[in-house]
Amino acid sequence: MGLQEVGLEAVIPLRHEVLRPGLPVETCYFEGDDAETTRHFAWVEGGRVVSIATVMEVGRDFDGQTVPYQLRGMATDPTSTGQGIGSSFLQALHEAVNESWWCNAREVAVRFYERNGLVVVGEPFEIPEIGTHYVMRTQKTAGS
Ligand SMILES: CC(C)(COP(=O)(O)OP(=O)(O)OC[C@H]1O[C@@H](n2cnc3c(N)ncnc32)[C@H](O)[C@@H]1OP(=O)(O)O)[C@@H](O)C(=O)NCCC(=O)NCCS
């Protein structure tokens, strides 16, 4: 049980079910998924993928400081949400990647990310057909 680095195809079923329900499976493939620097991760319990996330080397400038990675496509199997799996996964991911990152967080997930050390930057914005999002980033530390 725990964090595993996986291939792209391992994250597609949960991306589809949770993040693009009812949409064609092609919509589950993101630009940059195949990039050499992109890493796909799963939280596995009893041989089953119960949560997924992807880390892409997409830097973003925040007040002159570049945050080098973007977290994308985070989702927990609906039968397993609310049990702390996403939090354990995110903490383990942070140790594995060991770099600061940012993400476009769905409004419903903002509190989840805040509890796991990210902060909202700026105003909300809309992603068509998906809804309101906030840019979030890992908190600055004295050394970063
Ligand atoms: C957000 C998500 C990845 C969290 O994973 P998880 O395994 O449920 O995480 P935890 O159990 O550690 O934490 C649950 C927290 O997520 C929040 N949450 C967001 N969407 C939720 C959902 N569909 N079901 C249950 N909890 C959800 C809960 O409010 C809870 O926060 P709280 O404890 O502050 O109330 C997961 O709920 C999910 O896949 N949601 C739908 C897809 C999504 O919004 N992904 C993020 C895209 S930016």
The ligand as a MOL file (V3000), in Angstrom:
LIG
                    3D

  0  0  0     0  0            999 V3000
M  V30 BEGIN CTAB
M  V30 COUNTS 48 50 0 0 0
M  V30 BEGIN ATOM
M  V30 1 C -10.1650 16.2640 -3.6200 0
M  V30 2 C -9.8320 14.7720 -3.4720 0
M  V30 3 C -8.6720 14.4040 -4.3910 0
M  V30 4 C -9.4380 14.5030 -2.0160 0
M  V30 5 O -9.1230 13.1350 -1.8500 0
M  V30 6 P -9.5920 12.3380 -0.5270 0
M  V30 7 O -8.9550 11.0020 -0.6020 0
M  V30 8 O -11.0510 12.4160 -0.3770 0
M  V30 9 O -8.8560 13.2510 0.5440 0
M  V30 10 P -8.9740 13.2770 2.1270 0
M  V30 11 O -9.8510 12.1940 2.6270 0
M  V30 12 O -7.5860 13.3740 2.6430 0
M  V30 13 O -9.6520 14.6970 2.3630 0
M  V30 14 C -10.9940 14.8880 2.0440 0
M  V30 15 C -11.2250 16.3620 1.8200 0
M  V30 16 O -11.5050 16.6140 0.4420 0
M  V30 17 C -12.7320 17.3450 0.3150 0
M  V30 18 N -13.4410 16.8550 -0.8710 0
M  V30 19 C -13.4420 17.4820 -2.0760 0
M  V30 20 N -14.1780 16.7870 -2.9510 0
M  V30 21 C -14.6340 15.6910 -2.3010 0
M  V30 22 C -15.4370 14.5720 -2.6770 0
M  V30 23 N -15.9330 14.4490 -3.9250 0
M  V30 24 N -15.6900 13.6140 -1.7440 0
M  V30 25 C -15.1910 13.7070 -0.4790 0
M  V30 26 N -14.4160 14.7510 -0.0760 0
M  V30 27 C -14.1450 15.7230 -0.9820 0
M  V30 28 C -13.4960 17.0950 1.5850 0
M  V30 29 O -14.2360 18.2500 1.8750 0
M  V30 30 C -12.4040 16.8710 2.6030 0
M  V30 31 O -11.9960 18.1110 3.1210 0
M  V30 32 P -12.2520 18.4740 4.6440 0
M  V30 33 O -11.7000 17.3290 5.4430 0
M  V30 34 O -11.5050 19.7390 4.8020 0
M  V30 35 O -13.7110 18.6060 4.7470 0
M  V30 36 C -11.0400 13.8610 -3.7870 0
M  V30 37 O -12.0750 14.1620 -2.9090 0
M  V30 38 C -11.5430 13.9620 -5.2020 0
M  V30 39 O -11.1040 13.2100 -6.0530 0
M  V30 40 N -12.4980 14.8710 -5.4640 0
M  V30 41 C -13.0990 14.9990 -6.7600 0
M  V30 42 C -12.1070 15.4300 -7.8190 0
M  V30 43 C -11.4140 16.7180 -7.4820 0
M  V30 44 O -12.0400 17.6960 -7.1160 0
M  V30 45 N -10.0820 16.6870 -7.6440 0
M  V30 46 C -9.2470 17.8410 -7.4200 0
M  V30 47 C -9.0810 18.5300 -8.7250 0
M  V30 48 S -8.2620 20.0790 -8.4500 0
M  V30 END ATOM
M  V30 BEGIN BOND
M  V30 1 1 1 2
M  V30 2 1 2 3
M  V30 3 1 2 4
M  V30 4 1 2 36
M  V30 5 1 4 5
M  V30 6 1 5 6
M  V30 7 2 6 7
M  V30 8 1 6 8
M  V30 9 1 6 9
M  V30 10 1 9 10
M  V30 11 2 10 11
M  V30 12 1 10 12
M  V30 13 1 10 13
M  V30 14 1 13 14
M  V30 15 1 14 15
M  V30 16 1 15 16
M  V30 17 1 15 30
M  V30 18 1 16 17
M  V30 19 1 17 18
M  V30 20 1 17 28
M  V30 21 1 18 19
M  V30 22 1 18 27
M  V30 23 2 19 20
M  V30 24 1 20 21
M  V30 25 1 21 22
M  V30 26 2 21 27
M  V30 27 1 22 23
M  V30 28 2 22 24
M  V30 29 1 24 25
M  V30 30 2 25 26
M  V30 31 1 26 27
M  V30 32 1 28 29
M  V30 33 1 28 30
M  V30 34 1 30 31
M  V30 35 1 31 32
M  V30 36 2 32 33
M  V30 37 1 32 34
M  V30 38 1 32 35
M  V30 39 1 36 37
M  V30 40 1 36 38
M  V30 41 2 38 39
M  V30 42 1 38 40
M  V30 43 1 40 41
M  V30 44 1 41 42
M  V30 45 1 42 43
M  V30 46 2 43 44
M  V30 47 1 43 45
M  V30 48 1 45 46
M  V30 49 1 46 47
M  V30 50 1 47 48
M  V30 END BOND
M  V30 END CTAB
M  END
